[in-house]
Each structure stands twice: as structure tokens, then as C-alpha cells.
Amino acid sequence: MVERRTLAECDPAIAGLVRDETERQEFGLEMIPSENFVSEAILEACGSVLTNKYAEGLPQKRYYGGCECVDRVEEIAQERAMKLFGAEFVNVQPHSGATANQAVFESYLTPGDTIMGLKLDHGGHLTHGLKVNFSGKHYEVVAYGVDENTHQINYDEVRALAEQHRPKLIISGASAYSRAIDFQKFQEIAESVGARHLADIAHYAGLIAAEEYPSPLPFSDYVTTTTHKTLRGPRSGMIMAKEAYAKDINRSVFPGLQGGPHMHTIAAKAVAFLEAAQPSFRDYAKQVIENARALSAALIEEGFSVVSGGTDSHVLLVDVRPADITGKEASEVLDSIGITANMNTIPYDPQPPRVCSGVRFGTPALTTRGMKAGEMKTVARFIREAVDHRGDQQKLTSLQNDIRSLSEQFPLYRHRLV
């Protein structure tokens, strides 16, 4: 018989931690650029009975019976994603962005092939060729970087490296790069050396869906993304590609890498794609970028250095060395007052990765709460004061109270705490 007790009745320990996390999100400032807050509808889909259904295979081609409902769920998710992004083909089954990238690799590459990606310490991602990641273990990696002066991608260097090493796959996209990426130029470089081009838009997907950031869909061979971050959906992944690659990608996802897809999460993705197609989401994406630019300008006024001098997206990378502090120390003191960010290497960082000289900030979650440019100036002041008074517990406690007061003006999931 199915248990009808609530989580609190069944498992008070986990229920308590869920409540604690709800309070942390409600009364703090979430500024990690890869995090966001989903709608109640997405939470409902994620917690639905669809989690009970095993559905190996593709819609109408399952290896299990009883899939008539989840088949339609997945078909709706596919239809909405293709319309939202203008994709020829989509696979919505990957469990994460990393899995999506791996599936593309497995569909096309052979271990030992050469790939190109942005250096991790210049803003790239683990799956773009880091040595301890599958991408660095199984493939020969040629890494490109950013210009030492502008901190922006040097496309001449990308072209020169591609001509020298003749990679089979070139990866564009990043996890800590704030400027607009010229995906068309990446495609042209890839084609000139006989390579294919994978655009990883995990960070920019929501902005792209809203037409506020350049789209790689008209150019790239493959496009991968997460469905959270700026897209404001559940934590998961997705692959889009030219129709010619559909069969190989589908086989790579299943049975190549995964078994049964998470149908409750696919339902939540479908809801997210519907939400992202609304006019209000375009307003949201525009505000995300406006807020990031306002935060960047305010932090510069407060004496910090912003890598590349600003941002074209939702993310900014701050060099905290002018405040005589490391990225690790800065992120820790900010966390202590309720500002959640993450330490991050900056290009040509003199510090080791576990210390680093930067902090990465993002505006998707604050914008979801309804904050605008005025609040960004306030937040920049909080950041400066926390760093300046990092040894003063009384001042830090006062800042923590200020942050709670600001958060209370923009309620999130407060009804869940009643």
C-alpha cells in the first residue's frame, strides 16, 4: 500500500533540511549564474507520479508497455523545444548538460580524436577538455584562450590553432565568459578545417530563447544545453542538432549512455519551454542582462575590476585583487552574510584554482525575484562592505540583516514555510 504520510511525518530529518534550504533561498541572495528559481508548475511536474514510469527508448518506440501518457509528454517537450529554439532535431532525455556533451562526443568521435575547447581557467567548462574529465581523458585536447588584454576570445588564435591541429570537433560556449560569442565565426572556422562545431549554450539558453543573445542554431552542427540556469527550468540537459545527426545522437543517449529517461523531469522541461515562449519571459531575459550590466557598473564604482570590463549576458567575473582578498576568501565572507556566489579563476590567474582571484556573479535568480537595477546597486554596496569589513562580525551581522530585509521585499517560496 502506498504511504500517505507527508514527508515531515515520514522523514523529519529530510523534511527539516528541505525547510532549511527553502529558508536559505527565501532570505538570501542567490547570485551563482548557473542557478535560478523555477515556477510552482515546474516543481509540481518534478514531483509528479511520472517519476514512477520507466520508458527506455523513444516515444512510440519504447521497450516497456504503459507508455502512452509519457510518450505524449516527451513529444510535447520535443515540439516545444524545437519551436522555441528553431531546431531541426532535439533529444530531451539527457540527465544533465555534461551528459548531453558526452552523448555528442560518443555519437561522432573515437577515443584519441582531437577536440578544441576554451580553457577552463579562461571561462570554459569541465567537459570542454579538462584533463581529469572524460573529455580530457579520452580525447586529445587543444585549448584556446582569451586575449590577455581584452579578456575576450581571440578568433584569430582559434583559427590558427584549428589550422595547425586539424581537430575533429570544435566546441564553443563557456561557463564564465560574459561577452557575446560569435557562433557563426566558430562554424566557419570548423568548416574550414573539416571539423564539426558543438555550441554549448548551457549558460545562455534562456537569453537565446528570448532573442537577447546570439543563437548558434542557424550555424552549428550540434547545440547542447542545460535546462536550468537562464532557461529557468528543471536541472537537466538537452541536445539539438541538424536532422542528419539525429539517429547517431539518439543511439548515443540510449542505449549508449543512459537507461530510462526521467519522465517527471522531461515533463518539467516541457513546462519550462512553454513558459519561455511567453512574452513575459522575453521581458525577463532583457532584465537579466540589464541587471548584470548594472551590477557590473556598480561593482566597478565600488572599486572592483570586472573581467573584460563588463558583460553582454547574465554573468560577470570579478577580479577581487584590488580589495586585497582572494576569490576563496571573498566567496566565503559573502556566503556568511547570505550572498551566494562562487570563487572562480580569472584569465591568467596568479593564484591556484582552489584559491583563485575571482568571484563569479550572475543575475538570473535575483531577476526572477523581481529585482532591478536599483537593487543591483544596493547589492554591489553589500558586497563591497562585506569585503572591507570581513573581520568585523558585528558589521557582517548587520549586513546579513540588511540582506534578509531586502529579500523579504521580493518573496519567493514563502508560502512553503507556513
Secondary structure, DSSP 4 states (H G I P E B T S, - for coil): ------HHHH-HHHHHHHHHHHHHHHHSEE--TT-----HHHHHHHTSGGGG----EETTEESSS--HHHHHHHHHHHHHHHHHHT-SEEE---SSHHHHHHHHHHHH--TT-EEEEE-GGGT--GGGT-TTSHHHHHSEEEEE-B-TTT-SB-HHHHHHHHHHH--SEEEE--SS--SPP-HHHHHHHHHHTT-EEEEE-TTTHHHHHTTSS---TTT-SEEEEESSGGG---S-EEEEE-GGGHHHHHHIIIIII-SS--HHHHHHHHHHHHHHTSHHHHHHHHHHHHHHHHHHHHHHHTT-EEGGGS-SSSEEEEE-GGGT--HHHHHHHHHHHTEE-EEE--TT-SS-TTT-SEEEEE-HHHHHTT--HHHHHHHHHHHHHHHHTTT-HHHHHHHHHHHHHHHHTS-SSGGGG-
